[in-house]
């Protein structure tokens, strides 16, 4: 039986769609691969779910010859034309058989109708291209899914992997498309896409952080503005660990550009004291001759797991406002 992931519900342009099926659950508690006789019977049968189970088992036990035979069978079993559900199921099985390019071949045999069917077909195209690290085709599928409205990808969750507890890990299509673009060397386009997002808080801060990293050619003043906005969003979400990362990044970019990083470092130092981040404070003070005594105290605390700031977690403290740089 095919699993139906809950990836298209709520707040999405695809909310009313029938979800694209993910591979069926792997066989449970099977210590050995199926016998040759059992495998031959599955291979000869006209049963796509059973063939997918065989693909998953053969992949799990690393049986390349069985995988090869299954791929050939799946490509020949249901030649075009076939109903939409059969095409999607066949592509699923080929992805499980470690044959994502073959899955794309099966999908290319079909011309989906406009609307929900086309959306599902494009998501399945993305799954196959993503599995095969075909970033060009994966990006193309997501652009077509957006239908000219890239901001809509922010509310389209894509299935990434099934976790050990059986739940489905997803990511917004907007961030996934940005990844595909960046891998292809389209940093400007990837950063521009990230800036299209409208979700606030931690998500916004992380996207602004990524954009600031990608926009290497942007003047440092502009990158600073992106990171300052990211810091505001992180503070609004009380994401103090992320705020610390942003201040570290800001200081690093300023130093690389030959700009003054003292304000960022001062903010980072105050934040590290307030959130009990002894390691970060030690890094910032260790090379300052005027802070030798404090640096030694911090180093001793870091070596003691139960000291304040040591590596045994202390009770959580209430959120504090993000410190601002000192007035000029």
C-alpha positions in Angstrom: 0.0 0.0 0.0 1.3 3.5 -0.9 1.8 5.9 1.9 0.1 9.3 1.6 2.2 12.0 3.2 0.4 15.0 4.7 2.5 17.6 2.8 -0.1 19.4 0.9 -2.5 20.5 3.6 -3.1 23.9 5.1 -2.1 27.3 3.8 -0.8 25.9 0.5 -1.8 26.4 -3.1 -1.9 22.6 -3.1 -4.1 22.3 -0.1 -6.9 20.5 -1.9 -4.6 18.2 -3.9 -4.3 14.5 -3.5 -0.8 14.1 -2.0 1.9 12.6 -4.2 2.6 9.2 -2.7 6.0 8.6 -1.1 7.6 5.1 -1.3 5.8 2.5 0.8 7.2 1.7 4.2 10.2 -0.6 4.2 9.6 -4.2 5.3 9.9 -4.5 9.1 12.0 -7.0 11.0 13.3 -8.9 8.0 16.8 -10.2 8.8 17.5 -11.6 5.4 16.7 -10.7 1.8 14.0 -12.7 0.1 15.0 -16.0 -1.5 15.8 -16.2 -5.2 12.5 -18.0 -5.8 10.5 -15.3 -4.0 12.4 -12.6 -5.9 11.8 -14.3 -9.2 8.0 -14.5 -8.4 7.9 -10.7 -7.6 9.9 -9.9 -10.7 7.5 -11.8 -12.9 4.3 -10.4 -11.3 2.4 -7.3 -12.5 2.4 -5.7 -9.0 4.0 -2.3 -8.7 3.8 -2.0 -4.9 5.5 -5.5 -4.6 8.2 -4.4 -7.0 8.8 -1.3 -5.0 9.1 -3.4 -1.8 11.6 -5.5 -3.6 13.5 -2.4 -4.7 13.7 -1.2 -1.1 14.9 -4.5 0.2 17.5 -4.9 -2.6 18.8 -1.3 -1.8 18.9 -2.1 1.9 20.9 -5.2 1.4 23.0 -3.7 -1.4 22.1 -6.2 -4.1 23.0 -4.4 -7.4 22.0 -7.2 -9.7 18.5 -7.4 -8.3 18.3 -3.6 -8.5 19.3 -3.8 -12.2 16.7 -6.4 -13.0 14.0 -4.5 -11.1 14.8 -1.3 -13.0 14.5 -3.0 -16.3 11.2 -4.6 -15.3 9.8 -1.3 -14.1 10.7 0.5 -17.3 9.1 -2.2 -19.4 6.1 -3.2 -17.3 3.7 -0.3 -18.0 4.6 1.4 -21.3 2.8 4.6 -22.3 0.0 5.5 -22.3 -0.9 4.8 -18.7 -3.2 6.5 -16.2 -1.8 9.2 -14.0 -1.8 7.1 -10.8 0.1 4.3 -12.5 2.8 6.7 -13.8 3.3 8.2 -10.3 3.5 4.8 -8.7 6.0 3.5 -11.3 8.2 6.6 -10.8 8.0 6.0 -7.0 9.3 2.5 -7.4 12.1 3.6 -9.7 13.2 6.2 -7.1 13.3 3.4 -4.5 15.3 1.3 -6.9 18.0 4.1 -7.0 17.1 4.9 -10.6 15.9 8.6 -10.4 16.8 9.3 -14.0 14.7 6.3 -15.1 11.9 7.8 -12.9 12.2 11.0 -14.9 12.0 9.0 -18.1 8.7 7.4 -16.9 7.3 10.8 -15.9 8.3 12.3 -19.3 6.0 9.8 -21.0 3.0 11.5 -19.5 1.4 14.9 -20.2 -0.5 16.0 -17.1 -3.7 17.9 -17.2 -3.7 21.5 -15.9 -4.4 22.0 -12.2 -4.0 19.5 -9.3 -2.7 16.7 -11.5 0.1 18.9 -13.0 1.1 20.1 -9.5 1.5 16.5 -8.3 3.4 15.5 -11.5 5.8 18.4 -11.0 6.4 17.5 -7.3 7.2 14.0 -8.4 9.5 15.3 -11.1 11.3 17.3 -8.4 11.6 14.2 -6.2 13.2 12.2 -9.0 15.6 15.1 -10.0 16.5 15.8 -6.4 17.2 12.1 -5.7 19.5 12.1 -8.7 21.2 15.4 -7.8 20.0 16.8 -11.1 19.8 20.4 -9.8 18.9 21.9 -13.1 15.8 19.8 -13.6 14.9 20.0 -9.9 15.0 23.8 -10.1 13.0 23.8 -13.3 10.2 21.7 -11.8 9.9 24.0 -8.8 9.8 27.1 -11.0 7.1 25.5 -13.0 5.3 24.6 -9.8 5.4 28.3 -8.8 3.6 29.3 -12.0 5.1 32.7 -12.0 4.6 33.4 -8.3 7.8 32.5 -6.6 6.5 33.7 -3.2 3.9 30.9 -3.3 6.7 28.4 -2.8 7.1 29.6 0.8 3.8 27.8 1.7 4.5 24.6 -0.3 6.2 22.0 1.9 8.3 19.4 0.0 8.9 15.9 1.4 12.6 15.5 2.2 12.9 12.2 4.1 11.0 9.9 6.5 12.4 10.0 10.0 13.0 7.1 12.3 9.7 7.7 14.1 7.8 7.5 10.9 7.1 11.2 10.6 7.8 13.1 7.4 10.5 15.8 7.3 9.6 18.7 5.0 11.1 22.0 3.8 9.5 25.0 2.1 9.9 24.8 -1.6 11.3 28.3 -1.6 14.3 27.3 0.5 14.8 24.1 -1.5 14.8 26.0 -4.8 17.4 28.5 -3.4 19.6 25.5 -2.6 19.4 24.1 -6.1 20.2 27.5 -7.6 23.2 28.1 -5.3 24.6 24.6 -6.1 24.5 25.6 -9.8 26.4 28.8 -9.1 23.4 31.2 -9.3 24.1 32.9 -6.0 22.4 36.2 -6.9 19.3 34.5 -8.0 19.2 32.2 -4.9 19.7 35.2 -2.6 17.0 37.2 -4.4 14.6 34.3 -4.0 15.3 34.0 -0.3 14.5 37.7 0.1 11.0 37.1 -1.5 10.0 35.2 1.7 7.5 36.9 4.0 7.5 34.7 7.1 8.8 36.5 10.2 11.0 35.5 13.1 13.6 32.7 13.0 12.7 31.7 9.4 13.2 35.3 8.2 16.5 35.6 10.1 17.9 32.4 8.7 17.0 33.4 5.1 18.6 36.8 5.5 21.7 35.1 7.0 21.9 32.9 4.0 21.4 35.8 1.6 24.2 37.8 3.2 26.5 34.8 2.8 25.5 34.3 -0.9 25.8 37.9 -1.9 29.6 38.0 -1.8 29.9 40.9 -4.3 27.5 43.1 -2.4 29.2 46.0 -0.5 29.8 45.3 3.1 27.4 48.1 4.1 24.5 46.4 2.3 25.4 43.0 3.8 25.5 44.6 7.2 22.0 45.9 6.7 20.8 42.4 5.8 22.3 41.1 9.0 20.9 43.9 11.1 17.5 43.0 9.9 18.1 39.4 10.5 19.2 40.3 14.1 15.9 42.1 14.6 14.0 39.1 13.5 16.0 36.7 15.7 15.5 39.0 18.7 11.7 39.1 18.0 11.7 35.3 18.1 14.0 35.2 21.2 16.3 33.0 19.0 19.5 34.0 21.0 21.7 31.2 19.6 20.9 32.3 16.1 21.5 35.9 17.1 24.9 34.9 18.3 25.6 33.2 15.0 24.6 36.3 13.1 26.8 38.6 15.1 29.8 36.2 14.6 29.0 36.2 10.8 28.7 40.0 10.8 32.1 40.5 12.5 33.7 37.9 10.2 32.4 39.6 7.0 33.5 43.0 8.3 37.0 41.8 9.0 37.2 40.1 5.6 36.2 43.4 4.0 38.7 45.4 6.0 35.8 47.2 7.9 35.6 48.0 11.6 34.1 45.0 13.4 34.4 46.4 17.0 30.7 47.2 17.3 29.6 43.7 16.3 32.2 42.1 18.6 31.0 44.3 21.5 27.4 43.3 20.9 28.5 39.6 20.7 30.4 39.9 23.9 27.5 41.4 25.8 25.1 38.8 24.4 27.5 35.9 25.3 27.5 37.2 28.9 23.7 37.4 29.1 23.1 34.0 27.6 25.9 32.3 29.6 28.0 31.5 26.5 31.4 31.3 28.2 33.2 29.8 25.2 32.2 32.7 22.9 33.2 35.3 25.6 36.5 33.5 26.1 37.2 33.6 22.3 36.5 37.3 22.3 38.7 38.1 25.4 41.6 35.7 25.1 43.8 37.9 22.9 43.1 41.1 24.9 46.0 41.8 27.4 43.6 43.8 29.5 41.3 40.8 29.9 43.8 38.2 30.9 42.3 37.6 34.3 38.8 37.3 33.0 40.0 35.0 30.1 41.6 32.7 32.6 38.5 32.5 34.7 36.4 31.6 31.6 38.9 29.0 30.6 38.7 27.4 34.0 34.9 27.5 33.8 35.0 25.8 30.4 37.1 23.0 31.8 34.6 22.4 34.6 31.3 21.0 33.3 29.2 22.3 36.2 30.6 25.8 36.4 28.5 28.7 35.0 29.0 28.5 31.2 30.5 25.0 31.4 29.5 22.3 29.0 26.8 20.9 31.4 23.6 22.9 30.5 22.5 25.4 33.2 18.8 26.0 33.9 17.1 28.0 31.3 17.0 31.8 32.0 14.4 34.2 30.8 14.9 35.7 27.3 16.8 39.0 27.2 16.7 41.7 24.6 19.4 41.6 22.0 22.1 44.1 23.1 22.8 47.0 20.8 26.2 48.5 20.0 27.4 51.3 22.2 26.4 54.8 21.2 29.2 56.5 19.3 
